[in-house]
Amino acid sequence: MTGTYLCGDLGFAPVAVLRLGDKLLIAASTSEQSHIAVMAVDGGEIVTTLKPQRTAGMVMDIKSGGELIMAGYEDGSIVAWDVQVPHHEKLSARLHNEAVSSFDYCKRTQRGISASVDGSLMSWGGTELRQTATADIKGGAACVRARPDGKLFAIGGCDSRIHVYSGRPKMLPLAVVRAHTQSVQSVAFNDCDQTFAAGSRDKTVSIWSIYKDD
């Protein structure tokens, strides 16, 4: 272990890690649940605090992409900040009618997909948060992950299935696979061979190798 860092109430949001120059930073929600504290790993001091410019509710998910930190909120919005200009939002759009349950963003393709607690999916352009396609997953989606090359997005469904979509603007459905009996809560891609793992509430983990040459 290299350090322990005091955070606020993490709520639903995981911690995001990013590098700015020679500094390794951690972004996590604070006791003021709509705010995000950016802390230096070396020393643990708070470098800056990111705040939405309007009432957005609780932070539901946090991602980093280069110098961007993006957050999904309880009101259905996605907000992005440039860490070098932290006091002004770089992008902001309310993409969903209900809370964002999860989202992911690929810096390489500048594309993202977000999911809401009502099961709606939204594909958007990262430079403008411009909606390009929609879809629905019955029962809702618990997690969204982009493959490192941005060609695929895997969505863990509350219906116990893994839904695989194209990373293109039209978000074409490619496959629905099932190895679990309860909600799929986590998906992680292997950067080296593009396989991915999925973890479920049924206490099992499945490993997948599909569309590797896509």
Backbone hydrogen bonds in HBPLUS format (Angstrom, degrees):
<---DONOR---> <-ACCEPTOR-->    atom                        ^
c    i                          cat <-CA-CA->   ^        H-A-AA   ^      H-
h    n   atom  resd res      DA  || num        DHA   H-A  angle D-A-AA Bond
n    s   type  num  typ     dist DA aas  dist angle  dist       angle   num
A0013-ALA N   A0010-LEU O   2.95 MM   3  5.73 129.0  2.22 154.5 153.1     1
A0016-ALA N   A0027-ALA O   3.03 MM  11  5.12 164.1  2.05 148.5 152.3     2
A0027-ALA N   A0016-ALA O   2.78 MM  11  5.12 163.3  1.81 154.9 157.4     3
A0018-LEU N   A0025-LEU O   3.04 MM   7  5.30 160.8  2.08 139.4 144.4     4
A0025-LEU N   A0018-LEU O   2.74 MM   7  5.30 176.9  1.75 174.4 173.6     5
A0020-LEU N   A0023-LYS O   2.83 MM   3  5.21 158.5  1.88 154.0 160.2     6
A0023-LYS N   A0020-LEU O   3.02 MM   3  5.21 162.0  2.06 124.8 126.8     7
A0041-VAL N   A0024-LEU O   2.88 MM  17  5.68 173.6  1.89 162.0 160.0     8
A0026-ILE N   A0039-MET O   2.78 MM  13  5.12 156.0  1.84 149.4 157.5     9
A0039-MET N   A0026-ILE O   2.74 MM  13  5.12 161.7  1.77 156.5 159.8    10
A0028-ALA N   A0037-ALA O   3.02 MM   9  5.48 157.3  2.07 149.7 156.3    11
A0037-ALA N   A0028-ALA O   2.77 MM   9  5.48 154.8  1.83 173.4 164.8    12
A0030-THR N   A0035-HIS O   3.30 MM   5  5.83 142.6  2.45 138.7 137.6    13
A0035-HIS N   A0032-GLU O   2.81 MM   3  5.68 170.2  1.82 140.0 143.3    14
A0059-VAL N   A0033-GLN O   2.91 MM  26  6.13 147.0  2.02 158.1 154.1    15
A0036-ILE N   A0050-LEU O   2.98 MM  14  5.02 156.3  2.04 142.6 148.8    16
A0050-LEU N   A0036-ILE O   2.74 MM  14  5.02 161.5  1.77 155.9 156.3    17
A0038-VAL N   A0048-THR O   2.89 MM  10  5.39 168.2  1.90 172.5 168.4    18
A0047-VAL N   A0038-VAL O   2.65 MM   9  5.57 147.9  1.75 153.3 164.8    19
A0048-THR N   A0038-VAL O   3.42 MM  10  5.39 154.8  2.49 135.4 141.3    20
A0040-ALA N   A0045-GLU O   2.96 MM   5  5.66 160.9  2.00 160.7 163.2    21
A0044-GLY N   A0040-ALA O   2.81 MM   4  5.00 131.9  2.04 138.6 151.9    22
A0075-ASP N   A0056-ALA O   3.05 MM  19  5.22 136.5  2.25 156.1 151.4    23
A0074-GLU N   A0058-MET O   2.92 MM  16  5.16 133.6  2.13 145.0 158.1    24
A0060-MET N   A0072-GLY O   2.74 MM  12  5.44 169.3  1.75 156.9 157.8    25
A0072-GLY N   A0061-ASP O   2.91 MM  11  5.08 158.4  1.96 138.1 144.2    26
A0063-LYS N   A0070-MET O   2.88 MM   7  5.22 161.5  1.91 150.9 154.1    27
A0070-MET N   A0063-LYS O   2.81 MM   7  5.22 170.2  1.82 155.1 158.6    28
A0065-GLY N   A0068-LEU O   2.93 MM   3  5.09 160.9  1.97 140.5 144.0    29
A0068-LEU N   A0065-GLY O   3.03 MM   3  5.09 161.5  2.07 124.5 124.9    30
A0083-VAL N   A0067-GLU O   2.98 MM  16  5.80 172.0  1.99 171.9 170.5    31
A0069-ILE N   A0081-TRP O   2.97 MM  12  5.40 155.1  2.03 151.7 159.3    32
A0081-TRP N   A0069-ILE O   2.89 MM  12  5.40 156.0  1.95 151.2 159.0    33
A0071-ALA N   A0079-VAL O   2.82 MM   8  5.37 153.6  1.89 154.8 163.7    34
A0079-VAL N   A0071-ALA O   2.94 MM   8  5.37 160.0  1.98 152.6 159.1    35
A0073-TYR N   A0077-SER O   2.89 MM   4  5.35 156.0  1.95 160.5 164.0    36
A0076-GLY N   A0073-TYR O   3.06 MM   3  5.54 162.9  2.09 115.8 119.4    37
A0100-VAL N   A0073-TYR O   3.09 MM  27  5.69 175.6  2.09 146.5 147.7    38
A0095-LEU N   A0076-GLY O   3.06 MM  19  5.92 126.6  2.36 139.6 140.3    39
A0096-HIS N   A0076-GLY O   3.01 MM  20  4.40 152.4  2.09 130.0 135.2    40
A0078-ILE N   A0093-ALA O   2.89 MM  15  5.66 157.1  1.94 159.6 162.0    41
A0093-ALA N   A0078-ILE O   3.09 MM  15  5.66 153.5  2.16 152.8 161.0    42
A0080-ALA N   A0091-LEU O   2.89 MM  11  5.01 166.8  1.91 143.7 143.0    43
A0090-LYS N   A0080-ALA O   2.81 MM  10  5.57 152.6  1.88 145.4 152.1    44
A0091-LEU N   A0080-ALA O   3.26 MM  11  5.01 161.8  2.29 130.1 131.2    45
A0085-VAL N   A0082-ASP O   2.83 MM   3  5.31 151.4  1.91 115.8 125.1    46
A0117-VAL N   A0099-ALA O   2.99 MM  18  5.85 150.7  2.07 160.5 168.2    47
A0101-SER N   A0115-ALA O   2.81 MM  14  5.68 146.9  1.92 129.5 140.2    48
A0115-ALA N   A0102-SER O   2.81 MM  13  5.44 162.4  1.85 174.3 169.1    49
A0104-ASP N   A0113-ILE O   3.06 MM   9  5.81 150.2  2.15 152.6 161.7    50
A0113-ILE N   A0104-ASP O   3.12 MM   9  5.81 150.0  2.21 153.4 162.3    51
A0106-CYS N   A0111-ARG O   2.88 MM   5  5.56 169.5  1.89 162.1 164.3    52
A0110-GLN N   A0106-CYS O   2.73 MM   4  5.48 128.6  1.99 144.0 160.1    53
A0126-GLY N   A0110-GLN O   2.67 MM  16  4.73 160.5  1.71 134.8 134.6    54
A0112-GLY N   A0124-TRP O   2.97 MM  12  5.38 163.6  2.00 156.2 158.4    55
A0124-TRP N   A0112-GLY O   2.92 MM  12  5.38 162.0  1.95 153.9 154.8    56
A0114-SER N   A0122-MET O   2.91 MM   8  5.27 154.8  1.97 146.4 154.0    57
A0122-MET N   A0114-SER O   2.87 MM   8  5.27 150.4  1.96 153.2 159.0    58
A0116-SER N   A0120-SER O   2.97 MM   4  5.40 145.2  2.09 153.5 162.1    59
A0119-GLY N   A0116-SER O   2.96 MM   3  5.44 163.7  1.98 118.5 121.3    60
A0137-ILE N   A0119-GLY O   2.73 MM  18  4.80 153.0  1.81 135.1 144.6    61
A0121-LEU N   A0135-ALA O   2.75 MM  14  4.97 162.6  1.78 145.2 142.1    62
A0135-ALA N   A0121-LEU O   3.15 MM  14  4.97 148.0  2.26 128.2 129.8    63
A0123-SER N   A0133-ALA O   2.91 MM  10  5.13 171.4  1.92 149.0 149.7    64
A0132-THR N   A0123-SER O   2.80 MM   9  5.54 167.7  1.82 148.6 148.7    65
A0125-GLY N   A0130-ARG O   2.95 MM   5  5.08 149.7  2.04 129.2 136.4    66
A0128-GLU N   A0125-GLY O   3.25 MM   3  5.81 146.0  2.37 112.8 121.1    67
A0129-LEU N   A0125-GLY O   2.56 MM   4  5.00 131.9  1.78 159.2 175.5    68
A0140-GLY N   A0137-ILE O   2.99 MM   3  5.49 164.2  2.01 133.5 137.4    69
A0158-CYS N   A0140-GLY O   2.92 MM  18  5.46 177.6  1.93 141.9 141.3    70
A0142-ALA N   A0156-GLY O   2.78 MM  14  5.59 152.0  1.85 157.1 166.7    71
A0143-CYS N   A0156-GLY O   3.44 MM  13  5.05 156.6  2.50 131.8 133.6    72
A0156-GLY N   A0143-CYS O   2.86 MM  13  5.05 150.0  1.95 136.7 146.4    73
A0145-ARG N   A0154-ALA O   2.93 MM   9  5.36 153.5  2.00 151.4 159.9    74
A0154-ALA N   A0145-ARG O   2.82 MM   9  5.36 161.0  1.86 161.7 164.6    75
A0147-ARG N   A0152-LEU O   2.89 MM   5  5.42 172.3  1.89 154.1 152.8    76
A0150-GLY N   A0147-ARG O   2.76 MM   3  5.21 160.3  1.80 122.8 129.8    77
A0167-GLY N   A0151-LYS O   2.77 MM  16  4.49 144.4  1.89 122.7 116.5    78
A0153-PHE N   A0165-TYR O   2.90 MM  12  5.24 153.2  1.97 150.6 154.4    79
A0165-TYR N   A0153-PHE O   2.89 MM  12  5.24 168.8  1.90 159.1 162.9    80
A0155-ILE N   A0163-HIS O   2.81 MM   8  5.05 162.1  1.84 149.6 155.8    81
A0163-HIS N   A0155-ILE O   2.88 MM   8  5.05 166.2  1.90 153.3 153.1    82
A0157-GLY N   A0161-ARG O   2.90 MM   4  5.34 162.7  1.92 174.6 176.7    83
A0160-SER N   A0157-GLY O   3.28 MM   3  5.64 147.2  2.39 114.3 114.1    84
A0184-VAL N   A0157-GLY O   3.03 MM  27  5.51 170.2  2.04 147.7 147.3    85
A0162-ILE N   A0177-VAL O   2.84 MM  15  5.28 166.9  1.86 158.5 162.8    86
A0177-VAL N   A0162-ILE O   2.95 MM  15  5.28 162.4  1.98 152.9 154.7    87
A0164-VAL N   A0175-ALA O   2.82 MM  11  5.11 179.0  1.82 158.3 158.2    88
A0174-LEU N   A0164-VAL O   2.83 MM  10  5.52 170.3  1.83 153.0 154.1    89
A0175-ALA N   A0164-VAL O   3.30 MM  11  5.11 158.4  2.35 134.9 135.0    90
A0166-SER N   A0172-LEU O   2.78 MM   6  5.11 161.9  1.81 149.7 155.9    91
A0171-MET N   A0168-ARG O   2.92 MM   3  5.45 162.4  1.95 122.0 127.9    92
A0201-ARG N   A0183-SER O   2.92 MM  18  5.60 157.3  1.97 160.6 168.1    93
A0185-GLN N   A0199-GLY O   2.81 MM  14  5.85 130.9  2.05 142.2 157.8    94
A0186-SER N   A0199-GLY O   3.23 MM  13  5.04 153.1  2.31 143.0 141.1    95
A0199-GLY N   A0186-SER O   2.80 MM  13  5.04 159.4  1.85 141.2 147.6    96
A0188-ALA N   A0197-ALA O   2.92 MM   9  5.35 154.5  1.99 150.0 156.5    97
A0197-ALA N   A0188-ALA O   2.86 MM   9  5.35 160.2  1.90 152.9 156.7    98
A0190-ASN N   A0195-THR O   2.81 MM   5  5.48 166.6  1.83 163.7 161.7    99
A0194-GLN N   A0190-ASN O   2.99 MM   4  5.14 138.0  2.17 145.4 150.4   100
A0196-PHE N   A0208-TRP O   3.02 MM  12  5.32 155.6  2.08 140.6 148.1   101
A0208-TRP N   A0196-PHE O   2.77 MM  12  5.32 160.9  1.81 162.1 168.4   102
A0198-ALA N   A0206-SER O   2.84 MM   8  5.26 153.1  1.91 150.6 158.2   103
A0206-SER N   A0198-ALA O   2.87 MM   8  5.26 154.4  1.93 149.0 155.7   104
A0200-SER N   A0204-THR O   3.10 MM   4  5.77 155.4  2.17 166.3 173.6   105
A0203-LYS N   A0200-SER O   3.11 MM   3  5.71 148.2  2.22 118.1 119.9   106
A0214-ASP N   A0211-TYR O   3.25 MM   3  5.10 165.2  2.28 104.9 106.5   107
